[in-house]
Amino acid sequence: MAEQKIDIAEPPPVLERQSSLNENWQICCSGSSSHFIKYAAQVLVCFAVLIFSLVNISLGHNDPVYWSLLMLIVGVFVPAPSLKKGQ
């Protein structure tokens, strides 16, 4: 078995992380902030689930799953109560 030498005098290479704060994604013909695209996708999925739940409840399917989904989406968008003044 051959011996491998490990050089401990040389520090490991430092990987530079790209800052995701100013990261722009190219979509079709335009560039948009990655945070905006993620936010818009989350809102669209939430509204799709909300509409799905409301349609099934209005059609008479009183399954607790639809009510749970509805309450989950409402809980995501309603801000939490706080005791701080001025908010």
Sequence and secondary structure as in RCSB ss.txt:
>XXXX:A:sequence
MAEQKIDIAEPPPVLERQSSLNENWQICCSGSSSHFIKYAAQVLVCFAVLIFSLVNISLGHNDPVYWSLLMLIVG
VFVPAPSLKKGQ
>XXXX:A:secstr
        SS         STT EEEETTEEEEHHHHHHHHHHHHHHHHHHHHHHHHHTT   HHHHHHHHHHHH
HHS      TT 
